Amino acid sequence: MAGSGEQLELLGTSGCHLCEQAEEILQALQAAGCTFSYEVVDIADDDVLFERYGLLIPVLRSGSEELHWPFEEAGLLALVGPPV
């Protein structure tokens, strides 16, 4: 679990409406009190990431854990941690 201020990666690319929705969900969780931070990683800037995730984005990563779209509430909270 990545909660307690751990850094997450949101893999996506510009112009991806699902990636924008995923970021809105993360922002709403932060506003609700979940204590995590995230970095948006554009897979178009990395051939390896593009090859691996091109058809899967958005993907939320924490270390070796991955959550694929559509994010289910239980899986998302397990990854980011509950609100405090």
N, CA, C and O atoms as a GROMACS GRO file, in nm:
protein
  336
    1MET      N    1   0.085  -0.117   0.000
    1MET     CA    2   0.000   0.000   0.000
    1MET      C    3   0.088   0.123   0.000
    1MET      O    4   0.192   0.125   0.066
    2ALA      N    5   0.047   0.225  -0.074
    2ALA     CA    6   0.131   0.342  -0.092
    2ALA      C    7   0.095   0.459  -0.004
    2ALA      O    8   0.160   0.563  -0.013
    3GLY      N    9  -0.004   0.448   0.080
    3GLY     CA   10  -0.048   0.562   0.159
    3GLY      C   11   0.063   0.623   0.242
    3GLY      O   12   0.180   0.588   0.225
    4SER      N   13   0.028   0.712   0.330
    4SER     CA   14   0.123   0.778   0.419
    4SER      C   15   0.229   0.855   0.344
    4SER      O   16   0.347   0.846   0.378
    5GLY      N   17   0.190   0.929   0.244
    5GLY     CA   18   0.282   1.018   0.177
    5GLY      C   19   0.369   0.955   0.070
    5GLY      O   20   0.457   1.023   0.016
    6GLU      N   21   0.348   0.830   0.038
    6GLU     CA   22   0.430   0.764  -0.064
    6GLU      C   23   0.398   0.820  -0.202
    6GLU      O   24   0.285   0.863  -0.228
    7GLN      N   25   0.496   0.820  -0.290
    7GLN     CA   26   0.483   0.872  -0.426
    7GLN      C   27   0.427   0.764  -0.520
    7GLN      O   28   0.479   0.653  -0.524
    8LEU      N   29   0.324   0.799  -0.593
    8LEU     CA   30   0.266   0.712  -0.694
    8LEU      C   31   0.300   0.768  -0.832
    8LEU      O   32   0.338   0.884  -0.845
    9GLU      N   33   0.287   0.684  -0.933
    9GLU     CA   34   0.301   0.728  -1.071
    9GLU      C   35   0.170   0.701  -1.144
    9GLU      O   36   0.117   0.590  -1.139
   10LEU      N   37   0.119   0.802  -1.211
   10LEU     CA   38   0.003   0.787  -1.297
   10LEU      C   39   0.056   0.787  -1.440
   10LEU      O   40   0.098   0.891  -1.493
   11LEU      N   41   0.052   0.671  -1.502
   11LEU     CA   42   0.102   0.657  -1.639
   11LEU      C   43  -0.010   0.690  -1.736
   11LEU      O   44  -0.121   0.638  -1.725
   12GLY      N   45   0.020   0.778  -1.830
   12GLY     CA   46  -0.078   0.818  -1.929
   12GLY      C   47  -0.008   0.892  -2.041
   12GLY      O   48   0.112   0.876  -2.063
   13THR      N   49  -0.086   0.972  -2.113
   13THR     CA   50  -0.030   1.055  -2.219
   13THR      C   51  -0.124   1.172  -2.243
   13THR      O   52  -0.242   1.166  -2.207
   14SER      N   53  -0.072   1.278  -2.301
   14SER     CA   54  -0.155   1.396  -2.324
   14SER      C   55  -0.266   1.363  -2.424
   14SER      O   56  -0.247   1.285  -2.517
   15GLY      N   57  -0.380   1.425  -2.403
   15GLY     CA   58  -0.494   1.402  -2.491
   15GLY      C   59  -0.574   1.277  -2.459
   15GLY      O   60  -0.668   1.245  -2.531
   16CYS      N   61  -0.540   1.207  -2.354
   16CYS     CA   62  -0.610   1.084  -2.314
   16CYS      C   63  -0.719   1.122  -2.213
   16CYS      O   64  -0.689   1.156  -2.098
   17HIS      N   65  -0.845   1.115  -2.255
   17HIS     CA   66  -0.953   1.158  -2.165
   17HIS      C   67  -0.967   1.065  -2.045
   17HIS      O   68  -1.007   1.110  -1.937
   18LEU      N   69  -0.935   0.938  -2.059
   18LEU     CA   70  -0.939   0.847  -1.944
   18LEU      C   71  -0.831   0.883  -1.843
   18LEU      O   72  -0.851   0.871  -1.722
   19CYS      N   73  -0.716   0.926  -1.893
   19CYS     CA   74  -0.607   0.968  -1.804
   19CYS      C   75  -0.649   1.093  -1.726
   19CYS      O   76  -0.618   1.106  -1.607
   20GLU      N   77  -0.719   1.183  -1.792
   20GLU     CA   78  -0.769   1.303  -1.725
   20GLU      C   79  -0.870   1.265  -1.616
   20GLU      O   80  -0.869   1.322  -1.508
   21GLN      N   81  -0.957   1.169  -1.646
   21GLN     CA   82  -1.053   1.121  -1.546
   21GLN      C   83  -0.981   1.058  -1.428
   21GLN      O   84  -1.020   1.079  -1.312
   22ALA      N   85  -0.878   0.980  -1.456
   22ALA     CA   86  -0.801   0.916  -1.349
   22ALA      C   87  -0.737   1.021  -1.259
   22ALA      O   88  -0.737   1.006  -1.136
   23GLU      N   89  -0.683   1.127  -1.318
   23GLU     CA   90  -0.621   1.232  -1.238
   23GLU      C   91  -0.725   1.305  -1.154
   23GLU      O   92  -0.697   1.342  -1.039
   24GLU      N   93  -0.844   1.326  -1.208
   24GLU     CA   94  -0.952   1.388  -1.130
   24GLU      C   95  -0.989   1.302  -1.009
   24GLU      O   96  -1.015   1.356  -0.902
   25ILE      N   97  -0.990   1.171  -1.026
   25ILE     CA   98  -1.020   1.080  -0.915
   25ILE      C   99  -0.912   1.092  -0.808
   25ILE      O  100  -0.943   1.098  -0.689
   26LEU      N  101  -0.786   1.096  -0.849
   26LEU     CA  102  -0.676   1.109  -0.752
   26LEU      C  103  -0.685   1.241  -0.677
   26LEU      O  104  -0.663   1.245  -0.556
   27GLN      N  105  -0.717   1.348  -0.748
   27GLN     CA  106  -0.730   1.478  -0.683
   27GLN      C  107  -0.846   1.479  -0.584
   27GLN      O  108  -0.836   1.540  -0.478
   28ALA      N  109  -0.955   1.412  -0.617
   28ALA     CA  110  -1.070   1.403  -0.526
   28ALA      C  111  -1.033   1.324  -0.401
   28ALA      O  112  -1.075   1.360  -0.291
   29LEU      N  113  -0.956   1.217  -0.416
   29LEU     CA  114  -0.911   1.140  -0.300
   29LEU      C  115  -0.821   1.222  -0.209
   29LEU      O  116  -0.831   1.215  -0.087
   30GLN      N  117  -0.733   1.301  -0.269
   30GLN     CA  118  -0.647   1.389  -0.189
   30GLN      C  119  -0.732   1.492  -0.114
   30GLN      O  120  -0.706   1.520   0.003
   31ALA      N  121  -0.832   1.548  -0.181
   31ALA     CA  122  -0.920   1.646  -0.118
   31ALA      C  123  -0.999   1.583  -0.004
   31ALA      O  124  -1.036   1.652   0.092
   32ALA      N  125  -1.026   1.453  -0.014
   32ALA     CA  126  -1.100   1.381   0.090
   32ALA      C  127  -1.012   1.340   0.207
   32ALA      O  128  -1.061   1.286   0.306
   33GLY      N  129  -0.880   1.364   0.197
   33GLY     CA  130  -0.792   1.336   0.308
   33GLY      C  131  -0.695   1.221   0.290
   33GLY      O  132  -0.622   1.188   0.384
   34CYS      N  133  -0.692   1.158   0.174
   34CYS     CA  134  -0.593   1.054   0.150
   34CYS      C  135  -0.456   1.120   0.135
   34CYS      O  136  -0.441   1.218   0.063
   35THR      N  137  -0.357   1.064   0.204
   35THR     CA  138  -0.225   1.127   0.207
   35THR      C  139  -0.128   1.054   0.116
   35THR      O  140  -0.053   0.966   0.160
   36PHE      N  141  -0.130   1.090  -0.008
   36PHE     CA  142  -0.036   1.036  -0.106
   36PHE      C  143  -0.004   1.148  -0.204
   36PHE      O  144  -0.078   1.246  -0.215
   37SER      N  145   0.105   1.132  -0.273
   37SER     CA  146   0.136   1.224  -0.382
   37SER      C  147   0.154   1.139  -0.508
   37SER      O  148   0.177   1.019  -0.501
   38TYR      N  149   0.143   1.204  -0.620
   38TYR     CA  150   0.160   1.131  -0.745
   38TYR      C  151   0.228   1.219  -0.848
   38TYR      O  152   0.224   1.342  -0.842
   39GLU      N  153   0.290   1.152  -0.941
   39GLU     CA  154   0.355   1.217  -1.054
   39GLU      C  155   0.290   1.162  -1.180
   39GLU      O  156   0.272   1.041  -1.194
   40VAL      N  157   0.256   1.251  -1.272
   40VAL     CA  158   0.203   1.208  -1.401
   40VAL      C  159   0.323   1.179  -1.491
   40VAL      O  160   0.409   1.264  -1.511
   41VAL      N  161   0.326   1.057  -1.545
   41VAL     CA  162   0.434   1.014  -1.633
   41VAL      C  163   0.376   0.994  -1.772
   41VAL      O  164   0.288   0.911  -1.792
   42ASP      N  165   0.427   1.071  -1.870
   42ASP     CA  166   0.381   1.060  -2.008
   42ASP      C  167   0.456   0.946  -2.075
   42ASP      O  168   0.577   0.956  -2.099
   43ILE      N  169   0.386   0.839  -2.105
   43ILE     CA  170   0.451   0.721  -2.163
   43ILE      C  171   0.503   0.747  -2.304
   43ILE      O  172   0.586   0.672  -2.354
   44ALA      N  173   0.454   0.853  -2.370
   44ALA     CA  174   0.501   0.885  -2.504
   44ALA      C  175   0.648   0.927  -2.503
   44ALA      O  176   0.714   0.925  -2.607
   45ASP      N  177   0.699   0.965  -2.386
   45ASP     CA  178   0.838   1.009  -2.373
   45ASP      C  179   0.935   0.894  -2.348
   45ASP      O  180   1.055   0.915  -2.338
   46ASP      N  181   0.883   0.771  -2.339
   46ASP     CA  182   0.967   0.656  -2.304
   46ASP      C  183   0.921   0.536  -2.386
   46ASP      O  184   0.811   0.486  -2.367
   47ASP      N  185   1.006   0.490  -2.477
   47ASP     CA  186   0.969   0.380  -2.566
   47ASP      C  187   0.932   0.253  -2.491
   47ASP      O  188   0.839   0.182  -2.531
   48VAL      N  189   1.003   0.224  -2.382
   48VAL     CA  190   0.975   0.102  -2.304
   48VAL      C  191   0.838   0.112  -2.239
   48VAL      O  192   0.759   0.017  -2.244
   49LEU      N  193   0.809   0.226  -2.177
   49LEU     CA  194   0.677   0.244  -2.114
   49LEU      C  195   0.567   0.242  -2.219
   49LEU      O  196   0.461   0.183  -2.196
   50PHE      N  197   0.590   0.306  -2.334
   50PHE     CA  198   0.489   0.308  -2.440
   50PHE      C  199   0.459   0.168  -2.489
   50PHE      O  200   0.343   0.132  -2.509
   51GLU      N  201   0.563   0.088  -2.509
   51GLU     CA  202   0.545  -0.050  -2.555
   51GLU      C  203   0.465  -0.132  -2.455
   51GLU      O  204   0.378  -0.210  -2.492
   52ARG      N  205   0.495  -0.113  -2.327
   52ARG     CA  206   0.432  -0.194  -2.222
   52ARG      C  207   0.290  -0.147  -2.189
   52ARG      O  208   0.201  -0.230  -2.167
   53TYR      N  209   0.268  -0.016  -2.186
   53TYR     CA  210   0.142   0.038  -2.133
   53TYR      C  211   0.055   0.110  -2.237
   53TYR      O  212  -0.052   0.161  -2.202
   54GLY      N  213   0.099   0.115  -2.362
   54GLY     CA  214   0.028   0.192  -2.463
   54GLY      C  215  -0.120   0.163  -2.474
   54GLY      O  216  -0.199   0.255  -2.496
   55LEU      N  217  -0.160   0.038  -2.458
   55LEU     CA  218  -0.302   0.001  -2.468
   55LEU      C  219  -0.370  -0.010  -2.332
   55LEU      O  220  -0.489  -0.041  -2.325
   56LEU      N  221  -0.296   0.014  -2.224
   56LEU     CA  222  -0.350  -0.007  -2.090
   56LEU      C  223  -0.379   0.122  -2.014
   56LEU      O  224  -0.448   0.118  -1.912
   57ILE      N  225  -0.327   0.236  -2.060
   57ILE     CA  226  -0.338   0.359  -1.982
   57ILE      C  227  -0.483   0.401  -1.965
   57ILE      O  228  -0.567   0.377  -2.052
   58PRO      N  229  -0.511   0.464  -1.853
   58PRO     CA  230  -0.420   0.503  -1.746
   58PRO      C  231  -0.389   0.386  -1.652
   58PRO      O  232  -0.471   0.297  -1.631
   59VAL      N  233  -0.268   0.390  -1.597
   59VAL     CA  234  -0.222   0.290  -1.500
   59VAL      C  235  -0.164   0.366  -1.382
   59VAL      O  236  -0.088   0.461  -1.399
   60LEU      N  237  -0.200   0.323  -1.262
   60LEU     CA  238  -0.146   0.381  -1.140
   60LEU      C  239  -0.046   0.282  -1.083
   60LEU      O  240  -0.079   0.166  -1.061
   61ARG      N  241   0.078   0.329  -1.059
   61ARG     CA  242   0.184   0.240  -1.009
   61ARG      C  243   0.236   0.288  -0.874
   61ARG      O  244   0.249   0.408  -0.848
   62SER      N  245   0.266   0.191  -0.790
   62SER     CA  246   0.335   0.214  -0.664
   62SER      C  247   0.434   0.101  -0.649
   62SER      O  248   0.397  -0.012  -0.615
   63GLY      N  249   0.561   0.129  -0.673
   63GLY     CA  250   0.661   0.022  -0.669
   63GLY      C  251   0.627  -0.083  -0.773
   63GLY      O  252   0.616  -0.053  -0.892
   64SER      N  253   0.610  -0.207  -0.728
   64SER     CA  254   0.577  -0.316  -0.820
   64SER      C  255   0.426  -0.338  -0.834
   64SER      O  256   0.383  -0.422  -0.914
   65GLU      N  257   0.346  -0.264  -0.758
   65GLU     CA  258   0.200  -0.277  -0.766
   65GLU      C  259   0.146  -0.188  -0.878
   65GLU      O  260   0.192  -0.076  -0.897
   66GLU      N  261   0.048  -0.240  -0.951
   66GLU     CA  262  -0.015  -0.165  -1.059
   66GLU      C  263  -0.166  -0.177  -1.048
   66GLU      O  264  -0.219  -0.282  -1.013
   67LEU      N  265  -0.232  -0.068  -1.079
   67LEU     CA  266  -0.378  -0.067  -1.085
   67LEU      C  267  -0.415  -0.017  -1.224
   67LEU      O  268  -0.377   0.092  -1.265
   68HIS      N  269  -0.492  -0.099  -1.295
   68HIS     CA  270  -0.529  -0.068  -1.432
   68HIS      C  271  -0.670  -0.010  -1.437
   68HIS      O  272  -0.754  -0.040  -1.352
   69TRP      N  273  -0.694   0.072  -1.537
   69TRP     CA  274  -0.824   0.135  -1.559
   69TRP      C  275  -0.924   0.031  -1.605
   69TRP      O  276  -0.885  -0.057  -1.682
   70PRO      N  277  -1.048   0.035  -1.564
   70PRO     CA  278  -1.106   0.135  -1.474
   70PRO      C  279  -1.070   0.104  -1.329
   70PRO      O  280  -1.073  -0.011  -1.287
   71PHE      N  281  -1.036   0.209  -1.254
   71PHE     CA  282  -1.000   0.192  -1.114
   71PHE      C  283  -1.125   0.159  -1.034
   71PHE      O  284  -1.224   0.232  -1.039
   72GLU      N  285  -1.121   0.050  -0.959
   72GLU     CA  286  -1.228   0.016  -0.867
   72GLU      C  287  -1.194   0.076  -0.732
   72GLU      O  288  -1.077   0.081  -0.694
   73GLU      N  289  -1.296   0.120  -0.659
   73GLU     CA  290  -1.273   0.190  -0.534
   73GLU      C  291  -1.188   0.109  -0.436
   73GLU      O  292  -1.096   0.163  -0.376
   74ALA      N  293  -1.219  -0.019  -0.419
   74ALA     CA  294  -1.145  -0.101  -0.323
   74ALA      C  295  -0.997  -0.112  -0.361
   74ALA      O  296  -0.910  -0.098  -0.275
   75GLY      N  297  -0.970  -0.135  -0.488
   75GLY     CA  298  -0.832  -0.146  -0.532
   75GLY      C  299  -0.758  -0.015  -0.521
   75GLY      O  300  -0.640  -0.012  -0.487
   76LEU      N  301  -0.826   0.093  -0.551
   76LEU     CA  302  -0.765   0.225  -0.542
   76LEU      C  303  -0.731   0.261  -0.399
   76LEU      O  304  -0.621   0.308  -0.371
   77LEU      N  305  -0.825   0.238  -0.307
   77LEU     CA  306  -0.799   0.267  -0.166
   77LEU      C  307  -0.691   0.176  -0.108
   77LEU      O  308  -0.615   0.217  -0.021
   78ALA      N  309  -0.684   0.052  -0.156
   78ALA     CA  310  -0.579  -0.038  -0.111
   78ALA      C  311  -0.442   0.014  -0.154
   78ALA      O  312  -0.342  -0.006  -0.083
   79LEU      N  313  -0.436   0.080  -0.268
   79LEU     CA  314  -0.310   0.132  -0.319
   79LEU      C  315  -0.272   0.265  -0.255
   79LEU      O  316  -0.156   0.286  -0.219
   80VAL      N  317  -0.368   0.356  -0.240
   80VAL     CA  318  -0.336   0.491  -0.190
   80VAL      C  319  -0.351   0.505  -0.040
   80VAL      O  320  -0.296   0.598   0.019
   81GLY      N  321  -0.426   0.416   0.022
   81GLY     CA  322  -0.450   0.427   0.166
   81GLY      C  323  -0.579   0.503   0.192
   81GLY      O  324  -0.622   0.582   0.108
   82PRO      N  325  -0.640   0.481   0.308
   82PRO     CA  326  -0.768   0.545   0.341
   82PRO      C  327  -0.747   0.692   0.378
   82PRO      O  328  -0.636   0.733   0.412
   83PRO      N  329  -0.854   0.770   0.372
   83PRO     CA  330  -0.846   0.909   0.419
   83PRO      C  331  -0.813   0.912   0.568
   83PRO      O  332  -0.847   0.821   0.642
   84VAL      N  333  -0.746   1.019   0.609
   84VAL     CA  334  -0.715   1.034   0.752
   84VAL      C  335  -0.802   1.141   0.814
   84VAL      O  336  -0.790   1.169   0.933
   0.00000   0.00000   0.00000
